[in-house]
Amino acid sequence: MMKTMLVMMMVTVMTMMMVMLKMVLGWRMMMKMMIMMMMVTVMMMMMILGLEDDDDDDDGDTGVGG
């Protein structure tokens, strides 16, 4: 549940940053920034999902063994 909230918050922050970047920089620059941001977001999500071996929900919701 906590991880879902984290991901939702990240997506919301990204969307707001995209809107601000579009207003400031215009479309072409925004697309470049968006690709970079998506790569960073994927890396952060991998880190969050990788650090989950210490939480205490033992229902095995992830396919990855820790």
mmCIF file of the C-alpha atoms, coordinates in Angstrom:
data_MODEL
# 
_entry.id   MODEL 
# 
loop_
_atom_site.group_PDB 
_atom_site.id 
_atom_site.type_symbol 
_atom_site.label_atom_id 
_atom_site.label_alt_id 
_atom_site.label_comp_id 
_atom_site.label_asym_id 
_atom_site.label_entity_id 
_atom_site.label_seq_id 
_atom_site.pdbx_PDB_ins_code 
_atom_site.Cartn_x 
_atom_site.Cartn_y 
_atom_site.Cartn_z 
_atom_site.occupancy 
_atom_site.B_iso_or_equiv 
_atom_site.pdbx_formal_charge 
_atom_site.auth_seq_id 
_atom_site.auth_comp_id 
_atom_site.auth_asym_id 
_atom_site.auth_atom_id 
_atom_site.pdbx_PDB_model_num 
ATOM 1  C CA . MET A 1 1  ? 0.000  0.000   0.000   1.00 0.00 ? 1  MET A CA 1 
ATOM 2  C CA . MET A 1 2  ? 2.790  2.400   0.885   1.00 0.00 ? 2  MET A CA 1 
ATOM 3  C CA . LYS A 1 3  ? 4.633  1.696   -2.366  1.00 0.00 ? 3  LYS A CA 1 
ATOM 4  C CA . THR A 1 4  ? 1.497  2.401   -4.374  1.00 0.00 ? 4  THR A CA 1 
ATOM 5  C CA . MET A 1 5  ? 1.148  5.776   -2.652  1.00 0.00 ? 5  MET A CA 1 
ATOM 6  C CA . LEU A 1 6  ? 4.794  6.561   -3.421  1.00 0.00 ? 6  LEU A CA 1 
ATOM 7  C CA . VAL A 1 7  ? 4.386  5.755   -7.094  1.00 0.00 ? 7  VAL A CA 1 
ATOM 8  C CA . MET A 1 8  ? 1.182  7.807   -7.324  1.00 0.00 ? 8  MET A CA 1 
ATOM 9  C CA . MET A 1 9  ? 2.892  10.782  -5.697  1.00 0.00 ? 9  MET A CA 1 
ATOM 10 C CA . MET A 1 10 ? 5.821  10.462  -8.090  1.00 0.00 ? 10 MET A CA 1 
ATOM 11 C CA . VAL A 1 11 ? 3.514  10.413  -11.106 1.00 0.00 ? 11 VAL A CA 1 
ATOM 12 C CA . THR A 1 12 ? 1.655  13.480  -9.834  1.00 0.00 ? 12 THR A CA 1 
ATOM 13 C CA . VAL A 1 13 ? 4.888  15.406  -9.260  1.00 0.00 ? 13 VAL A CA 1 
ATOM 14 C CA . MET A 1 14 ? 6.125  14.427  -12.717 1.00 0.00 ? 14 MET A CA 1 
ATOM 15 C CA . THR A 1 15 ? 2.922  15.629  -14.343 1.00 0.00 ? 15 THR A CA 1 
ATOM 16 C CA . MET A 1 16 ? 3.094  18.994  -12.599 1.00 0.00 ? 16 MET A CA 1 
ATOM 17 C CA . MET A 1 17 ? 6.736  19.380  -13.580 1.00 0.00 ? 17 MET A CA 1 
ATOM 18 C CA . MET A 1 18 ? 5.854  18.547  -17.184 1.00 0.00 ? 18 MET A CA 1 
ATOM 19 C CA . VAL A 1 19 ? 3.172  21.257  -17.256 1.00 0.00 ? 19 VAL A CA 1 
ATOM 20 C CA . MET A 1 20 ? 5.579  23.835  -15.853 1.00 0.00 ? 20 MET A CA 1 
ATOM 21 C CA . LEU A 1 21 ? 8.319  22.812  -18.278 1.00 0.00 ? 21 LEU A CA 1 
ATOM 22 C CA . LYS A 1 22 ? 5.939  23.067  -21.210 1.00 0.00 ? 22 LYS A CA 1 
ATOM 23 C CA . MET A 1 23 ? 4.981  26.580  -20.193 1.00 0.00 ? 23 MET A CA 1 
ATOM 24 C CA . VAL A 1 24 ? 8.604  27.612  -19.720 1.00 0.00 ? 24 VAL A CA 1 
ATOM 25 C CA . LEU A 1 25 ? 10.490 25.797  -22.446 1.00 0.00 ? 25 LEU A CA 1 
ATOM 26 C CA . GLY A 1 26 ? 8.058  24.777  -25.157 1.00 0.00 ? 26 GLY A CA 1 
ATOM 27 C CA . TRP A 1 27 ? 7.326  21.434  -26.724 1.00 0.00 ? 27 TRP A CA 1 
ATOM 28 C CA . ARG A 1 28 ? 10.598 20.239  -28.219 1.00 0.00 ? 28 ARG A CA 1 
ATOM 29 C CA . MET A 1 29 ? 12.627 20.799  -25.057 1.00 0.00 ? 29 MET A CA 1 
ATOM 30 C CA . MET A 1 30 ? 9.810  19.282  -23.021 1.00 0.00 ? 30 MET A CA 1 
ATOM 31 C CA . MET A 1 31 ? 9.977  16.031  -24.949 1.00 0.00 ? 31 MET A CA 1 
ATOM 32 C CA . LYS A 1 32 ? 13.707 15.726  -24.244 1.00 0.00 ? 32 LYS A CA 1 
ATOM 33 C CA . MET A 1 33 ? 13.172 16.469  -20.570 1.00 0.00 ? 33 MET A CA 1 
ATOM 34 C CA . MET A 1 34 ? 10.270 14.016  -20.439 1.00 0.00 ? 34 MET A CA 1 
ATOM 35 C CA . ILE A 1 35 ? 12.407 11.161  -21.750 1.00 0.00 ? 35 ILE A CA 1 
ATOM 36 C CA . MET A 1 36 ? 15.097 11.949  -19.178 1.00 0.00 ? 36 MET A CA 1 
ATOM 37 C CA . MET A 1 37 ? 12.531 12.195  -16.382 1.00 0.00 ? 37 MET A CA 1 
ATOM 38 C CA . MET A 1 38 ? 10.954 8.887   -17.366 1.00 0.00 ? 38 MET A CA 1 
ATOM 39 C CA . MET A 1 39 ? 14.349 7.184   -17.213 1.00 0.00 ? 39 MET A CA 1 
ATOM 40 C CA . VAL A 1 40 ? 14.999 8.700   -13.782 1.00 0.00 ? 40 VAL A CA 1 
ATOM 41 C CA . THR A 1 41 ? 11.539 7.649   -12.590 1.00 0.00 ? 41 THR A CA 1 
ATOM 42 C CA . VAL A 1 42 ? 12.091 4.082   -13.741 1.00 0.00 ? 42 VAL A CA 1 
ATOM 43 C CA . MET A 1 43 ? 15.406 3.999   -11.899 1.00 0.00 ? 43 MET A CA 1 
ATOM 44 C CA . MET A 1 44 ? 13.809 5.361   -8.716  1.00 0.00 ? 44 MET A CA 1 
ATOM 45 C CA . MET A 1 45 ? 10.976 2.847   -8.931  1.00 0.00 ? 45 MET A CA 1 
ATOM 46 C CA . MET A 1 46 ? 13.489 0.029   -9.373  1.00 0.00 ? 46 MET A CA 1 
ATOM 47 C CA . MET A 1 47 ? 15.313 1.269   -6.277  1.00 0.00 ? 47 MET A CA 1 
ATOM 48 C CA . ILE A 1 48 ? 12.061 1.447   -4.260  1.00 0.00 ? 48 ILE A CA 1 
ATOM 49 C CA . LEU A 1 49 ? 11.024 -2.018  -5.387  1.00 0.00 ? 49 LEU A CA 1 
ATOM 50 C CA . GLY A 1 50 ? 14.522 -3.302  -4.713  1.00 0.00 ? 50 GLY A CA 1 
ATOM 51 C CA . LEU A 1 51 ? 14.549 -2.021  -1.124  1.00 0.00 ? 51 LEU A CA 1 
ATOM 52 C CA . GLU A 1 52 ? 11.385 -3.842  -0.135  1.00 0.00 ? 52 GLU A CA 1 
ATOM 53 C CA . ASP A 1 53 ? 12.878 -6.896  1.528   1.00 0.00 ? 53 ASP A CA 1 
ATOM 54 C CA . ASP A 1 54 ? 12.573 -5.274  4.956   1.00 0.00 ? 54 ASP A CA 1 
ATOM 55 C CA . ASP A 1 55 ? 8.836  -4.592  4.982   1.00 0.00 ? 55 ASP A CA 1 
ATOM 56 C CA . ASP A 1 56 ? 6.615  -7.069  6.737   1.00 0.00 ? 56 ASP A CA 1 
ATOM 57 C CA . ASP A 1 57 ? 3.889  -7.964  4.263   1.00 0.00 ? 57 ASP A CA 1 
ATOM 58 C CA . ASP A 1 58 ? 4.478  -11.624 3.596   1.00 0.00 ? 58 ASP A CA 1 
ATOM 59 C CA . ASP A 1 59 ? 1.731  -12.195 1.078   1.00 0.00 ? 59 ASP A CA 1 
ATOM 60 C CA . GLY A 1 60 ? 4.225  -12.540 -1.757  1.00 0.00 ? 60 GLY A CA 1 
ATOM 61 C CA . ASP A 1 61 ? 2.686  -9.874  -3.972  1.00 0.00 ? 61 ASP A CA 1 
ATOM 62 C CA . THR A 1 62 ? 5.905  -9.332  -5.921  1.00 0.00 ? 62 THR A CA 1 
ATOM 63 C CA . GLY A 1 63 ? 7.203  -11.997 -8.243  1.00 0.00 ? 63 GLY A CA 1 
ATOM 64 C CA . VAL A 1 64 ? 10.761 -11.315 -7.121  1.00 0.00 ? 64 VAL A CA 1 
ATOM 65 C CA . GLY A 1 65 ? 12.289 -13.405 -4.368  1.00 0.00 ? 65 GLY A CA 1 
ATOM 66 C CA . GLY A 1 66 ? 14.203 -11.406 -1.775  1.00 0.00 ? 66 GLY A CA 1 
# 
